[in-house]
Amino acid sequence: MPKLKLYNSLAREKQEFVPIDPNHVKLYACGPTVYDYAHIGNARMAVVFDLWARLLRKFYPKVTYASNITDVEDKIMVAAEKAGVPISEITQKYTRIYNADMATLGVIPPDVQPKATEHIGEMITQIEQLIARGHAYEAEGHVLFHVPSDPSYGALSGRSRDEQVAGARVEVAPYKEDPADFVLWKPSSDNQPGWDSPFGYGRPGWHIECSAMAEKHLGLPFDIHGGGADLKFPHHENEIAQSCCAHGRAEEVTSFAKYWVHNGFVTVEGEKMSKSLGNFLLVHDLIKDYPGEVLRLTLLSAHYRQPLDWSQQCLHQSQKLLDKLYRKLNELKDVETEAGDVPETIMSALCDDLNTPLVIAEINKLLKEKDGAELKSSLLAIGDLLGILQQNPDEWFADDQLGEDVDIEKVEELIAQRDQAKKSKNFARADEIRAELLAIGVEIKDTREGTSWCKAS
C-alpha cells in the first residue's frame, strides 16, 4: 500500500499523512448554510471530502467524518422572512433537500452531521473560556474576539495585518477595540432566533459554530479539517484562533487540527459562477438532466485543489467514460467475480494528494491492458472507492441514458456540425441534423451553456 500524502494548507506543502491515533482518524469539513438549494460548488466540497473519507477507510480501522449543518445565520433569517414561514421550516426543508441531492451524487452521509442550533451550550462555554483568558470582550450586547491578542493569527492564510482587515470585510462598529475583531455572540430582537446566555439574549456568530461542534464530536486535536478555498480566510483562520486560544494554546496552531485541506473554486464555461450572469448552477436542477454519477465524475475530473471549469464538454466526457465502463461490465456480466483490490496504479494516484485526473487516465489505460475476470474485479473495486459504477449496466442504459447501441462520437460530431450550421445561418441544415439525431433516439436541448443531449423520451 503506497503512503498517503496530502497538501496541508497550514504548512503550504504536500506532506505524508501521519494520524494522531492510527486506530481512529478524525476528519471535519464545513457543511452548508441551509437557506437555499446547494450549488455545484457546495457539491464539489461534499464529493471531495466523501472521497477523502473513503480513501482513509482503506488505511485505517476507524474513521469518523463530521460535516456540519449551519442552521442559524442571518441569510436564513432573511429567507424565512421573505417566505413568511418559521426559520425551522426553511432549515429543515433545505437540510433534507441537501442530503437527498448529495446522496444522488453518491455521497455517503457523514458519520456525524451536527446542527449549530443543537450546540449553543458548547458555543457559550467556549466564548466564556475566551473571555476568561483575555481573548474576547463584551461590548454593547456583543462578544468579540480580540484579534491582536492572538500572536499566531494569520498562520493559515499567511495574510498581513492590512490584508486581514481588508479580506475579512470587517463591519465598522464603534464598540470594536480593533477593526479586525470579529463577532462571537450578537444580540437578538424578540422576533429573531436567540438563546439566553451570560452575555444577554442573542445568537452565535458564524465562526464559533464549527469550533464548538468540531471539539464536541472529534475532540482536540483532530487530524484533518477542511472545506472550500473560500473558507480559508476568515472562517478557518478564525476557527483556529478561537479553538487554540480558548484552551490557552494560542501559539500552537496545530492544537486544533493537524492538517488543513481546501478544494478549489468552480467556474462555468470560464466565468465565475454568479446569479447575475445566469450561470448559477444548482445541484437540484442538474440531477434532473444528468445522472448523479456523471455529475460526480465531472466534479472529480480536475484535481481537487485546482479550479474546476464546469462545461458541457466536461459533462460529455464524463458520460462517455461511464458509458464505456458500463458497456465493458455488460460484456463481462456472465463472468463470475467480485470486487478485488484497487489496482496499484489507481491507489498510488489517489494517495498522491487525491490525483483524480491521473486516476481517470489510469482507468482508460486499464481498459486496454486487462480483460475478463481481472478487469471486472478491478472495475468493481475502483467503482466502490470512487463512488461510481454502482448500478448494473441494464439500469444504467435504461435510466434516461443514451442506449448501448448509440454511437456517442457520431452524436457529438452531428452536434458539432449543427453548431457550425447555426453559425453559418444555415438553419435548414441545423433542423435536418436535429431530425437525424431524433431518428437515432437522441433529443437535444439548446441552453446558455451549449447544446445538451439525452435519450429521446
MARKOL-924780 format. One record per residue: x, y, z of N, C-alpha, C in turn. Coordinates in pm, whole numbers, padded with zeros to 5 digits, always signed. Example, Ala and Ser with C-alpha at 12.3 -4.5 7.8 and 13.67 -1.06 7.14 Angstrom:
+01319-00569+00780+01230-00450+00780+01320-00330+00780 +01285-00225+00708+01367-00106+00714+01290+00003+00787 
This chain:
+00085-00119+00000+00000+00000+00000+00089+00124+00000 +00069+00216-00096+00151+00338-00100+00122+00428+00020 +00217+00519+00050+00196+00614+00158+00099+00722+00113 +00015+00764+00206-00085+00865+00176-00026+01004+00198 -00033+01087+00093+00016+01224+00103-00096+01322+00071 -00094+01435+00140-00192+01540+00112-00125+01675+00121 -00185+01773+00053-00134+01909+00061-00194+01975+00184 -00108+02012+00278-00151+02075+00402-00147+02227+00384 -00264+02289+00379-00271+02434+00360-00201+02510+00471 -00197+02452+00590-00134+02520+00703+00018+02524+00686 +00076+02414+00637+00221+02407+00616+00261+02457+00477 +00161+02472+00388+00184+02513+00249+00276+02418+00174 +00257+02289+00196+00335+02188+00125+00263+02053+00132 +00301+01966+00039+00248+01831+00041+00324+01752+00148 +00249+01681+00231+00310+01607+00341+00255+01465+00348 +00336+01376+00403+00285+01242+00431+00186+01252+00547 +00072+01185+00533-00029+01188+00638+00010+01092+00749 +00029+01148+00869+00060+01068+00988-00050+01095+01089 -00140+01001+01113-00253+01028+01202-00211+01046+01347 -00290+01123+01420-00265+01141+01563-00281+01008+01635 -00385+00934+01597-00410+00800+01650-00443+00710+01532 -00353+00618+01493-00379+00534+01376-00498+00441+01392 -00548+00428+01513-00666+00344+01535-00797+00421+01519 -00787+00554+01509-00908+00635+01493-00873+00768+01429 -00898+00781+01301-00871+00903+01227-00996+00990+01226 -00977+01122+01244-01090+01214+01255-01080+01325+01152 -01191+01349+01083-01198+01441+00970-01321+01530+00984 -01303+01661+00959-01415+01756+00968-01414+01845+00845 -01530+01863+00783-01543+01955+00670-01663+02045+00694 -01646+02174+00666-01754+02270+00688-01865+02248+00586 -01986+02224+00635-02101+02195+00551-02179+02321+00514 -02299+02303+00460-02375+02415+00405-02451+02497+00509 -02480+02620+00471-02578+02702+00542-02711+02681+00471 -02809+02627+00541-02928+02574+00474-03040+02679+00467 -03032+02761+00360-03137+02860+00335-03183+02856+00190 -03116+02772+00108-03148+02763-00034-03092+02631-00087 -03116+02605-00217-03061+02485-00279-02908+02495-00288 -02841+02381-00278-02696+02377-00289-02653+02398-00434 -02547+02475-00454-02493+02493-00588-02380+02394-00612 -02328+02393-00735-02232+02291-00772-02101+02306-00696 -02070+02429-00648-01953+02449-00565-01968+02380-00430 -02088+02387-00371-02115+02313-00247-02096+02164-00269 -02142+02117-00385-02134+01974-00416-01990+01930-00433 -01905+02017-00486-01765+01977-00503-01702+01947-00367 -01728+02033-00268-01677+02006-00134-01727+01872-00083 -01858+01848-00096-01916+01724-00043-01857+01601-00110 -01839+01605-00242-01785+01490-00315-01638+01470-00284 -01560+01578-00279-01417+01567-00250-01393+01508-00112 -01463+01557-00011-01438+01506+00124-01501+01368+00145 -01604+01336+00070-01655+01199+00069-01546+01105+00019 -01474+01146-00086-01367+01061-00140-01250+01052-00043 -01217+01163+00024-01113+01156+00127-01150+01055+00236 -01275+01060+00281-01319+00967+00386-01312+00822+00337 -01355+00798+00213-01349+00662+00155-01204+00613+00149 -01114+00701+00107-00973+00661+00095-00911+00634+00231 -00939+00720+00328-00886+00699+00463-00931+00566+00521 -01053+00526+00487-01105+00399+00540-01033+00278+00480 -00963+00299+00369-00880+00192+00313-00755+00168+00397 -00716+00268+00474-00591+00261+00551-00612+00234+00700 -00721+00286+00754-00734+00288+00900-00863+00218+00944 -00857+00150+01061-00972+00069+01104-01095+00150+01142 -01074+00274+01186-01189+00358+01223-01164+00500+01176 -01262+00555+01105-01258+00693+01059-01389+00759+01096 -01382+00871+01164-01503+00949+01194-01499+01076+01111 -01598+01089+01025-01609+01206+00938-01729+01288+00982 -01703+01412+01021-01810+01504+01064-01819+01620+00965 -01940+01656+00929-01964+01772+00843-02094+01836+00888 -02087+01962+00924-02197+02028+00995-02305+02084+00904 -02413+02121+00967-02521+02199+00906-02531+02330+00984 -02515+02443+00915-02536+02574+00977-02683+02610+00963 -02755+02608+01074-02899+02634+01070-02938+02754+01154 -02843+02841+01185-02874+02973+01241-02774+03071+01181 -02827+03165+01102-02741+03260+01031-02831+03366+00971 -02779+03483+00947-02863+03595+00903-02930+03567+00768 -02861+03497+00677-02922+03466+00547-03046+03378+00563 -03044+03291+00662-03160+03205+00689-03276+03291+00738 -03245+03387+00823-03349+03475+00876-03415+03554+00763 -03335+03601+00668-03388+03676+00554-03477+03587+00469 -03432+03463+00444-03510+03370+00361-03643+03336+00427 -03641+03317+00559-03765+03284+00631-03863+03399+00630 -03810+03521+00648-03897+03639+00646-03959+03658+00508 -03879+03637+00404-03928+03652+00267-04037+03550+00236 -04020+03427+00287-04117+03322+00261-04236+03327+00357 -04222+03404+00464-04329+03416+00562-04352+03290+00642 -04243+03218+00671-04253+03092+00746-04152+03094+00861 -04168+03006+00960-04070+02998+01068-03932+02957+01014 -03829+02999+01081-03693+02967+01038-03671+02817+01032 -03725+02744+01129-03706+02599+01132-03762+02531+01008 -03867+02589+00950-03925+02531+00829-03827+02543+00712 -03758+02657+00704-03657+02677+00600-03541+02580+00618 -03487+02573+00739-03367+02492+00762-03395+02343+00748 -03511+02298+00795-03544+02155+00782-03566+02117+00636 -03631+02205+00561-03656+02179+00419-03525+02165+00342 -03435+02263+00359-03314+02262+00277-03208+02165+00327 -03215+02128+00455-03128+02020+00503-03169+01889+00437 -03297+01865+00433-03349+01741+00371-03314+01736+00222 -03332+01847+00153-03302+01852+00010-03152+01836-00014 -03070+01903+00066-02924+01892+00051-02879+01747+00065 -02926+01681+00167-02884+01542+00189-02931+01451+00076 -03051+01473+00028-03103+01390-00082-03025+01416-00210 -02995+01542-00239-02920+01575-00360-02778+01519-00354 -02714+01528-00238-02578+01473-00226-02580+01321-00237 -02684+01258-00186-02695+01112-00200-02704+01073-00347 -02773+01154-00427-02781+01128-00571-02643+01134-00635 -02553+01214-00578-02415+01223-00628-02325+01116-00567 -02383+01022-00495-02305+00913-00438-02233+00948-00310 -02271+01059-00246-02205+01100-00122-02262+01019-00006 -02175+00947+00063-02216+00872+00181-02239+00972+00295 -02349+00962+00369-02372+01058+00478-02255+01059+00576 -02213+01177+00623-02104+01181+00721-02144+01104+00846 -02046+01055+00919-02075+00981+01043-02147+01069+01143 -02113+01197+01142-02178+01294+01231-02215+01416+01148 -02339+01461+01159-02382+01583+01090-02444+01677+01193 -02359+01743+01272-02411+01827+01381-02478+01953+01328 -02581+01997+01399-02651+02121+01365-02614+02228+01467 -02591+02347+01418-02547+02456+01504-02643+02481+01621 -02775+02478+01592-02873+02511+01696-02875+02409+01809 -02815+02292+01786-02811+02189+01891-02684+02196+01974 -02600+02300+01949-02471+02311+02019-02449+02451+02075 -02557+02519+02107-02545+02656+02162-02472+02653+02295 -02499+02553+02378-02433+02542+02510-02282+02533+02497 -02236+02451+02401-02092+02437+02379-02030+02568+02329 -02105+02641+02247-02054+02770+02197-02042+02870+02312 -02142+02875+02398-02138+02967+02512-02019+02935+02602 -01996+02806+02626-01882+02766+02709-01750+02811+02649 -01735+02795+02519-01609+02835+02454-01592+02987+02459 -01701+03060+02441-01693+03206+02449-01650+03249+02590 -01706+03183+02692-01667+03214+02831-01519+03188+02853 -01467+03080+02795-01325+03048+02808-01239+03158+02743 -01284+03206+02629-01208+03311+02559-01208+03442+02637 -01322+03476+02697-01329+03597+02780-01235+03583+02900 -01241+03466+02966-01160+03444+03086-01010+03451+03056 -00970+03413+02937-00827+03414+02901-00784+03546+02836 -00875+03642+02829-00840+03772+02776-00837+03782+02624 -00900+03687+02557-00902+03688+02411-01034+03740+02354 -01131+03769+02439-01260+03819+02393-01314+03919+02495 -01406+04004+02452-01461+04106+02540-01607+04134+02501 -01683+04184+02597-01822+04219+02575-01833+04368+02542 -01923+04399+02449-01943+04539+02412-02081+04557+02350 -02165+04634+02417-02299+04669+02366-02378+04545+02322 -02382+04446+02408-02460+04325+02381-02389+04223+02294 -02273+04258+02241-02194+04168+02158-02078+04110+02239 -02027+03997+02193-01898+03948+02240-01810+03936+02116 -01689+03991+02125-01599+03990+02010-01466+03927+02044 -01409+03857+01949-01274+03803+01963-01177+03916+01931 -01077+03932+02018-00979+04040+02000-00859+03984+01923 -00854+04010+01795-00753+03952+01707-00610+03982+01752 -00575+04105+01795-00437+04130+01837-00392+04047+01958 -00486+03985+02028-00448+03902+02144-00391+03767+02103 -00405+03732+01974-00359+03602+01926-00231+03620+01843 -00116+03582+01898+00010+03603+01826+00024+03519+01698 -00058+03416+01685-00049+03327+01570-00152+03356+01462 -00234+03459+01483-00340+03487+01387-00281+03518+01250 -00332+03450+01147-00280+03465+01012-00196+03347+00968 -00176+03249+01056-00088+03135+01024-00140+03053+00906 -00271+03039+00895-00328+02958+00786-00326+03033+00654 -00373+03155+00653-00386+03231+00529-00257+03300+00487 -00169+03326+00583-00045+03398+00553-00068+03544+00522 -00182+03599+00562-00215+03738+00532-00148+03834+00629 -00109+03948+00577-00054+04054+00661-00167+04119+00739 -00129+04205+00831-00228+04275+00913-00328+04353+00826 -00277+04428+00727-00366+04506+00639-00455+04414+00557 -00401+04303+00510-00478+04208+00430-00586+04141+00514 -00556+04119+00641-00655+04058+00730-00777+04148+00744 -00753+04274+00765-00863+04368+00783-00944+04382+00655 -00874+04394+00541-00942+04411+00413-01015+04284+00372 -00950+04168+00388-01007+04042+00342-01126+03996+00422 -01133+04036+00548-01245+03992+00632-01371+04072+00606 -01362+04179+00526-01477+04267+00500-01541+04307+00633 -01457+04357+00721-01499+04380+00859-01610+04483+00869 -01696+04462+00964-01802+04558+00993-01745+04669+01078 -01761+04791+01034-01714+04905+01113-01813+04929+01225 -01767+04920+01347-01855+04937+01462-01778+05010+01572 -01840+05108+01636-01771+05187+01737-01731+05107+01861 -01799+04994+01885-01768+04917+02006-01649+04822+01987 -01592+04815+01868-01477+04728+01844-01349+04792+01898 -01268+04710+01965-01138+04758+02011-01036+04759+01898 -01058+04676+01797-00969+04669+01682-01053+04640+01558 -01021+04698+01441-01104+04677+01322-01116+04530+01281 -01015+04447+01313-01017+04306+01271-01096+04217+01366 -01135+04267+01481-01209+04185+01578-01339+04134+01515 -01374+04010+01549-01494+03952+01488-01591+03901+01595 -01716+03889+01555-01825+03861+01648-01830+03713+01688 -01840+03691+01817-01864+03557+01872-02011+03541+01913 -02071+03649+01955-02211+03647+02001-02273+03783+01969 -02398+03782+01923-02464+03909+01889-02605+03909+01946 -02657+04026+01980-02791+04033+02039-02900+04003+01937 -03010+03948+01985-03127+03919+01900-03247+03998+01951 -03329+04043+01859-03455+04106+01896-03558+03997+01924 -03674+04037+01968-03777+03938+02006-03822+03852+01888 -03815+03906+01767-03862+03830+01651-03748+03759+01577 -03629+03756+01638-03515+03686+01580-03481+03564+01665 -03421+03462+01604-03382+03346+01685-03279+03386+01789 -03292+03333+01908-03198+03369+02013-03204+03274+02131 -03103+03283+02216-03092+03198+02334-03043+03284+02450 -03084+03247+02569-03034+03316+02688-02888+03277+02710 -02809+03374+02750-02667+03349+02776-02616+03447+02880 -02496+03427+02934-02439+03523+03029-02415+03660+02965 -02419+03666+02832-02392+03791+02761-02521+03858+02715 -02635+03798+02751-02763+03851+02710-02829+03761+02607 -02955+03791+02577-03031+03713+02478-02973+03741+02339 -02937+03634+02270-02876+03654+02140-02848+03524+02068 -02758+03529+01972-02727+03413+01889-02578+03415+01857 -02521+03301+01819-02377+03295+01795-02338+03358+01662 -02212+03402+01655-02152+03438+01528-02122+03310+01451 -02103+03322+01321-02086+03205+01236-01960+03125+01272 -01850+03194+01295-01721+03125+01310-01717+03033+01432 -01780+03075+01541-01773+02996+01666-01844+02862+01652 -01937+02853+01558-02018+02732+01546-01933+02608+01518 -01847+02617+01415-01767+02500+01378-01663+02467+01483 -01607+02568+01547-01511+02543+01655-01573+02458+01764 -01694+02495+01803-01762+02422+01911-01804+02283+01868 -01859+02270+01746-01907+02140+01701-01793+02042+01674 -01683+02091+01618-01569+02003+01592-01512+01949+01723 -01497+02037+01821-01444+01993+01951-01538+01894+02019 -01667+01921+02011-01766+01834+02076-01760+01692+02020 -01751+01677+01889-01766+01546+01827-01635+01477+01792 -01526+01552+01781-01399+01490+01745-01293+01502+01853 -01312+01594+01947-01208+01619+02046-01093+01695+01983 -01003+01747+02067-00889+01825+02018-00758+01763+02063 -00659+01764+01975-00666+01800+01833-00722+01683+01752 -00769+01712+01631-00808+01604+01540-00725+01615+01413 -00742+01519+01322-00646+01505+01212-00661+01606+01100 -00778+01611+01036-00794+01690+00914-00917+01779+00925 -00900+01904+00890-01012+01999+00880-01007+02059+00740 -01123+02086+00683-01119+02143+00550-01252+02198+00503 -01255+02228+00374-01372+02285+00310-01328+02357+00184 -01416+02440+00132-01385+02515+00011-01276+02620+00036 -01203+02653-00071-01094+02750-00059-01143+02885-00010 -01269+02919-00036-01324+03047+00008-01336+03056+00160 -01326+02943+00229-01340+02944+00375-01207+02963+00447 -01098+02956+00373-00966+02963+00438-00953+03091+00521 -00995+03203+00463-00998+03329+00538-01129+03401+00508 -01201+03446+00610-01161+03444+00751-01210+03323+00832 -01300+03242+00775-01368+03141+00858-01271+03045+00925 -01188+02979+00847-01098+02880+00907-00989+02945+00992 -00943+03062+00949-00846+03135+01031-00905+03166+01168 -01033+03206+01169-01099+03240+01295-01125+03117+01380 -01155+03006+01316-01172+02881+01392-01046+02844+01468 -00932+02853+01399-00805+02821+01465-00784+02913+01584 -00806+03043+01564-00785+03140+01671-00873+03109+01791 -01001+03088+01768-01096+03061+01877-01058+02935+01954 -01037+02826+01880-01017+02696+01944-00884+02688+02018 -00777+02743+01958-00647+02739+02025-00643+02832+02146 -00696+02952+02129-00693+03050+02239-00783+03010+02355 -00895+02945+02326-00987+02904+02434-00921+02806+02530 -00820+02735+02481-00754+02635+02564-00612+02677+02603 -00582+02808+02590-00453+02857+02632-00337+02810+02547 -00364+02781+02418-00258+02730+02331-00251+02813+02203 -00251+02944+02222-00258+03036+02109-00142+03018+02012 -00026+02982+02061+00091+02970+01974+00106+02831+01914 +00016+02741+01948+00021+02604+01895-00095+02585+01797 -00075+02628+01673-00185+02631+01577-00233+02491+01537 -00152+02388+01562-00197+02251+01532-00269+02188+01651 -00293+02265+01757-00365+02208+01872-00516+02201+01845 -00559+02254+01730-00699+02240+01687-00707+02128+01584 -00643+02146+01468-00638+02042+01365-00497+02036+01310 -00451+01914+01280-00312+01895+01237-00293+01930+01090 -00390+01891+01006-00381+01916+00862-00504+01994+00816 -00482+02082+00716-00592+02159+00658-00596+02133+00508 -00715+02099+00457-00733+02064+00316-00842+02152+00256 -00814+02211+00140-00910+02302+00076-00928+02268-00071 -01054+02258-00114-01081+02235-00257-01099+02368-00329 -01069+02368-00461-01073+02488-00542-01213+02529-00582 -01222+02644-00647-01349+02702-00690-01402+02631-00815 -01530+02653-00843-01593+02605-00966-01630+02726-01050 -01584+02727-01175-01629+02827-01271-01720+02759-01373 -01790+02836-01452-01883+02781-01552-01847+02838-01688 -01801+02750-01776-01760+02792-01911-01664+02911-01904 -01569+02903-01807-01466+03005-01796-01504+03128-01718 -01626+03136-01669-01670+03255-01595-01702+03219-01449 -01683+03316-01361-01720+03297-01221-01869+03271-01211 -01907+03173-01129-02048+03141-01112-02117+03255-01039 -02227+03305-01098-02295+03421-01041-02440+03422-01084 -02528+03457-00991-02670+03468-01025-02692+03577-01129 -02614+03684-01121-02632+03794-01215-02594+03755-01358 -02504+03657-01372-02464+03611-01505-02555+03499-01556 -02644+03451-01471-02735+03345-01511-02669+03210-01523 -02552+03192-01459-02483+03063-01468-02466+02999-01331 -02558+03032-01240-02554+02979-01103-02619+02840-01106 -02538+02737-01102-02587+02600-01124-02623+02532-00993 -02749+02492-00980-02797+02423-00861-02798+02273-00884 -02751+02200-00785-02749+02054-00796-02889+01999-00816 -02985+02060-00748-03123+02012-00756-03177+02018-00898 -03128+02114-00977-03168+02124-01119-03086+02028-01206 -02957+02020-01179-02869+01938-01263-02906+01791-01259 -02949+01742-01143-02980+01600-01132-03108+01562-01207 -03182+01662-01253-03299+01633-01337-03256+01602-01480 -03138+01652-01519-03091+01636-01657-02976+01538-01672 -02905+01511-01563-02787+01424-01571-02789+01322-01457 -02741+01202-01484-02728+01104-01376-02629+01152-01271 -02654+01114-01147-02566+01156-01038-02421+01117-01060 -02397+00999-01117-02260+00954-01138-02187+01040-01241 -02258+01092-01339-02196+01181-01438-02154+01310-01369 -02240+01365-01284-02206+01487-01211-02090+01462-01115 -02092+01348-01048-01985+01316-00953-01850+01305-01024 -01848+01231-01134-01723+01213-01206-01672+01346-01262 -01764+01432-01305-01725+01564-01353-01661+01645-01241 -01717+01637-01122-01661+01708-01007-01522+01656-00970 -01494+01531-01005-01363+01472-00974-01267+01478-01092 -01310+01534-01204-01229+01530-01325-01107+01621-01318 -01114+01728-01242-00998+01816-01220-00941+01786-01082 -00813+01816-01062-00755+01796-00929-00829+01883-00829 -00860+01827-00713-00950+01896-00620-00899+02032-00576 -00767+02053-00574-00715+02182-00529-00716+02288-00639 -00736+02244-00764-00736+02337-00876-00878+02384-00907 -00892+02497-00974-01026+02538-01019-01085+02434-01114 -01214+02416-01109-01285+02325-01200-01374+02410-01289 -01351+02401-01420-01436+02475-01514-01546+02382-01562 -01667+02409-01517-01784+02327-01547-01832+02359-01688 -01843+02257-01773-01881+02282-01912-01955+02162-01968 -02024+02185-02079-02091+02075-02148-01989+01971-02193 -01874+02017-02239-01772+01923-02285-01726+01832-02172 -01707+01891-02054-01664+01813-01938-01770+01709-01900 -01896+01749-01903-02005+01657-01874-02010+01544-01977 -01994+01578-02103-01996+01476-02209-01882+01377-02192 -01764+01428-02155-01650+01338-02135-01676+01240-02021 -01736+01290-01915-01768+01202-01801-01871+01098-01842 -01973+01140-01917-02074+01043-01959-02015+00940-02054 -01928+00983-02146-01865+00890-02239-01785+00783-02165 -01707+00826-02064-01627+00729-01989-01716+00632-01912 -01820+00685-01847-01909+00596-01772-01982+00500-01864 -02026+00547-01980-02090+00458-02077-01994+00347-02119 -01869+00385-02141-01767+00288-02182-01746+00182-02072 -01739+00228-01948-01718+00135-01836-01838+00043-01816 -01958+00099-01828-02077+00016-01811-02091-00083-01928 -02051-00043-02047-02054-00137-02160-01959-00254-02134 -01842-00223-02082-01746-00329-02052-01799-00422-01944 -01862-00366-01841-01922-00451-01738-02034-00537-01795 -02108-00480-01890-02215-00556-01953-02158-00672-02035 -02047-00648-02104-01981-00756-02179-01935-00867-02086 -01901-00830-01963-01846-00926-01867-01950-00972-01765 -02079-00952-01797-02183-00981-01697-02190-01128-01659 -02148-01216-01747-02152-01359-01715-02023-01408-01650 -01927-01319-01632-01801-01357-01566-01821-01351-01415 -01800-01461-01348-01822-01469-01203-01700-01413-01129 -01717-01301-01066-01610-01242-00985-01669-01134-00896 -01594-01094-00796-01635-00988-00706-01528-00878-00707 -01558-00767-00642-01461-00658-00632-01337-00708-00559 -01222-00687-00620-01096-00728-00559-01023-00608-00501 -00892-00606-00516-00813-00493-00470-00814-00383-00576 -00809-00260-00530-00794-00148-00623-00655-00159-00685 -00643-00152-00819-00510-00162-00881-00411-00063-00822 -00287-00104-00815-00184-00023-00751-00169+00114-00816 -00182+00118-00950-00167+00247-01018-00276+00346-00977 -00397+00293-00959-00509+00378-00916-00488+00425-00773 -00451+00330-00685-00432+00365-00544-00316+00463-00527 -00210+00445-00603-00096+00536-00594-00137+00678-00634 -00219+00689-00739-00265+00821-00782-00351+00886-00675 -00441+00812-00614-00527+00868-00510-00446+00906-00387 -00345+00827-00355-00263+00855-00237-00170+00973-00258 -00154+01016-00381-00074+01135-00410-00165+01257-00413 -00214+01294-00295-00299+01411-00278-00422+01406-00367 -00483+01288-00375-00611+01268-00445-00602+01313-00591 -00507+01255-00664-00484+01294-00803-00586+01225-00894 -00707+01275-00897-00814+01211-00974-00796+01223-01125 -00736+01330-01181-00712+01327-01326-00623+01210-01367 -00522+01179-01286-00437+01064-01315-00515+00934-01299 -00605+00929-01202-00691+00811-01185-00771+00784-01312 -00830+00888-01369-00911+00873-01490-00824+00823-01606 -00703+00877-01618-00611+00831-01722-00575+00685-01702 -00553+00644-01578-00517+00506-01548-00635+00410-01572 -00757+00457-01551-00874+00373-01580-00881+00345-01730 -00860+00448-01811-00861+00428-01956-00751+00332-02000 -00636+00342-01936-00525+00251-01968-00561+00108-01928 -00629+00096-01815-00669-00036-01765-00759-00108-01864 -00848-00033-01928-00941-00092-02025-00867-00153-02144 -00750-00100-02174-00672-00151-02287-00583-00268-02247 -00544-00272-02121-00444-00369-02078-00501-00494-02013 -00624-00487-01960-00681-00602-01890-00812-00645-01953 -00854-00766-01921-00983-00815-01968-01030-00927-01876 -01150-00975-01902-01203-01089-01827-01223-01060-01681 -01208-01163-01597-01235-01153-01454-01145-01050-01387 -01020-01041-01434-00926-00947-01373-00975-00803-01393 -01021-00771-01514-01070-00636-01541-01197-00608-01464 -01291-00702-01465-01417-00680-01396-01395-00659-01247 -01309-00741-01187-01279-00729-01044-01220-00591-01013 -01130-00545-01100-01067-00415-01080-01168-00302-01094 -01253-00309-01196-01352-00203-01217-01450-00195-01101 -01492-00308-01048-01584-00306-00935-01518-00244-00812 -01390-00276-00790-01318-00219-00675-01299-00069-00691 -01263-00026-00812-01246+00116-00839-01378+00190-00821 -01485+00130-00871-01617+00193-00857-01658+00211-00713 -01632+00109-00630-01668+00119-00488-01591+00230-00419 -01464+00249-00457-01383+00352-00393-01418+00492-00444 -01439+00506-00574-01468+00637-00632-01614+00678-00619 -01702+00582-00591-01845+00614-00581-01913+00616-00716 -01862+00537-00812-01924+00524-00944-01948+00376-00974 -02009+00347-01086-02039+00208-01128-02123+00135-01023 -02216+00207-00963-02299+00149-00857-02433+00096-00908 -02456+00106-01038-02575+00045-01097-02533-00076-01179 -02630-00162-01211-02594-00265-01308-02614-00204-01446 -02545-00257-01547-02548-00195-01680-02688-00178-01738 -02777-00275-01715-02913-00263-01768-02983-00140-01712 -02966-00116-01581-03026+00002-01519-02964+00129-01575 -02833+00126-01592-02763+00245-01641-02814+00289-01778 -02823+00194-01869-02862+00230-02005-03013+00252-02019 -03089+00205-01921-03235+00227-01925-03274+00358-01859 -03183+00414-01777-03216+00529-01694-03183+00660-01764 -03264+00695-01862-03252+00824-01930-03111+00847-01985 -03050+00739-02028-02919+00749-02089-02932+00725-02239 -02826+00748-02312-02823+00702-02449-02817+00551-02448 -02882+00489-02541-02881+00343-02545-02744+00289-02575 -02724+00161-02543-02595+00097-02566-02552+00103-02711 -02649+00098-02802-02618+00089-02944-02597+00225-03010 -02605+00334-02933-02586+00467-02991-02437+00500-02996 -02392+00546-03111-02252+00585-03130-02235+00728-03077 -02175+00740-02958-02164+00871-02893-02078+00967-02974 -01971+00915-03034-01885+01002-03115-01962+01058-03235 -02050+00974-03292-02131+01021-03405-02226+01131-03359 -02285+01112-03239-02376+01213-03183-02303+01346-03168 -02184+01342-03110-02110+01465-03087-02067+01531-03218 -02032+01450-03317-01995+01505-03447-02114+01575-03512 -02233+01514-03503-02353+01576-03560-02386+01708-03488 -02370+01707-03356-02397+01830-03280-02298+01939-03320 -02171+01902-03341-02071+01999-03385-02108+02055-03523 -02155+01967-03613-02198+02011-03746-02317+02107-03736 -02408+02075-03645-02526+02160-03628-02485+02297-03575 -02391+02300-03479-02343+02427-03426-02283+02513-03537 -02206+02447-03625-02145+02520-03734-02250+02571-03833 -02352+02488-03857-02460+02528-03948-02534+02651-03893 -02555+02653-03761-02623+02767-03700-02538+02893-03710 -02406+02877-03690-02316+02993-03702-02318+03048-03844 -02334+02956-03940-02338+02998-04082-02478+03041-04125 -02570+03042-04029-02711+03077-04055-02778+02983-04154 -02727+02858-04158-02789+02754-04241-02887+02678-04151 -02998+02744-04122-03092+02688-04024-03165+02565-04078 -03177+02555-04209-03241+02436-04267-03156+02313-04236 -03023+02327-04254-02934+02214-04224-02936+02182-04075 -02941+02285-03992-02946+02264-03847-03071+02184-03809 -03183+02214-03872-03307+02140-03845-03296+01996-03894 -03228+01976-04009-03209+01840-04061-03128+01755-03963 -03024+01816-03906-02940+01741-03812-03018+01708-03686 -03101+01801-03638-03187+01770-03522-03274+01649-03551 -03330+01643-03673-03415+01530-03712-03333+01401-03719 -03211+01411-03772-03124+01293-03781-03096+01237-03641 -03068+01326-03548-03041+01284-03411-03164+01219-03348 -03279+01280-03371-03402+01224-03315-03429+01085-03371 -03392+01065-03499-03413+00935-03564-03330+00824-03500 -03217+00859-03441-03135+00757-03374-03158+00757-03222 -03265+00827-03179-03304+00821-03038-03238+00924-02949 -03191+01033-03010-03122+01136-02932-03199+01267-02940 -03231+01322-02823-03300+01450-02815-03201+01557-02769 -03200+01672-02835-03106+01778-02798-03180+01898-02741 -03105+01976-02661-03162+02093-02598-03058+02205-02602 -03096+02320-02656-03005+02434-02662-03018+02516-02533 -02905+02537-02466-02904+02614-02342-02800+02725-02353 -02796+02810-02252-02697+02919-02248-02555+02863-02250 -02536+02745-02188-02404+02686-02178-02366+02604-02300 -02460+02582-02393-02432+02499-02510-02545+02402-02537 -02518+02302-02620-02619+02203-02655-02600+02078-02572 -02704+02038-02500-02702+01914-02422-02788+01812-02494 -02767+01685-02460-02843+01580-02527-02870+01466-02432 -02974+01391-02463-03012+01277-02379-03095+01181-02465 -03131+01070-02407-03215+00973-02475-03352+01035-02499 -03403+01021-02620-03535+01076-02653-03642+01006-02574 -03736+01082-02522-03846+01023-02443-03958+00975-02532 
